[in-house]
Amino acid sequence: MRLTRREFIKGVGVAAASWVLLRCRALPSQGDSPRGELRSVWMRLDWLAEQSTGDDWERGNQARQDLVAQHRVALDELVSVGEL
């Protein structure tokens, strides 16, 4: 039994809405490569946003400094292996 165009589009819409509602996203790379480390830092920007909200300025600032330090280490590794 073939799907009609309308049924197909409806199925795609339901799947897309489910992904949005469940906040599905690609998992960070589990590799130990410098690029994987750099990607994991960028994937934590939502965590930084959570830490930066509210009245606790010091917690948000510390989270930002931690991410900047991790980012700098990953970039330094990429430079040392000649990828940047």
C-alpha positions in Angstrom: 0.0 0.0 0.0 1.5 3.3 -1.1 1.2 6.5 1.0 -0.5 9.4 -0.6 1.4 12.7 -0.8 -0.7 14.2 2.0 -0.1 11.2 4.3 3.6 11.4 3.7 3.8 15.1 4.4 1.7 14.6 7.6 4.1 11.9 8.8 7.1 14.2 8.2 5.3 17.0 10.0 4.5 14.8 13.0 8.1 13.5 13.1 9.6 17.1 13.0 7.2 18.3 15.7 8.1 15.3 17.9 11.8 16.2 17.5 11.2 19.8 18.4 9.0 18.9 21.4 11.5 16.4 22.7 14.4 18.7 22.1 16.3 16.0 20.3 19.7 17.0 19.0 22.8 15.3 17.8 25.0 13.9 20.6 28.4 15.4 21.0 31.2 13.4 19.5 32.8 11.0 22.0 36.2 11.1 20.3 39.2 12.4 22.1 40.4 14.4 19.1 40.9 18.1 19.5 38.1 18.7 17.1 35.8 16.6 19.2 36.8 18.6 22.3 36.2 21.8 20.5 32.8 20.6 19.4 31.8 19.6 22.9 32.7 23.1 24.2 30.4 24.6 21.5 27.6 22.1 22.4 27.7 23.3 26.0 26.6 26.9 25.1 23.1 26.0 26.3 24.5 25.0 29.7 26.3 28.4 29.8 23.0 30.2 29.1 21.4 28.3 32.0 24.3 29.2 34.3 24.2 32.8 33.3 20.5 33.4 34.1 19.4 34.6 37.5 21.0 36.7 40.1 24.1 34.7 40.6 26.5 36.6 38.4 29.6 34.9 39.8 28.3 31.4 38.8 27.7 32.5 35.2 31.0 34.3 35.0 32.8 31.2 36.3 31.0 29.0 33.8 32.0 31.3 31.0 35.6 31.3 32.1 35.6 27.5 32.2 34.3 27.2 28.7 36.8 29.8 27.4 39.6 27.9 29.0 38.5 24.6 27.5 38.0 26.3 24.1 41.5 27.7 24.2 43.1 24.3 25.1 41.3 22.6 22.2 42.4 25.4 19.8 46.0 25.1 21.0 45.9 21.4 20.4 44.6 21.9 16.8 47.3 24.5 16.2 50.0 22.1 17.6 49.0 19.3 15.2 48.9 21.7 12.3 45.1 21.6 11.6 44.8 25.4 12.2 
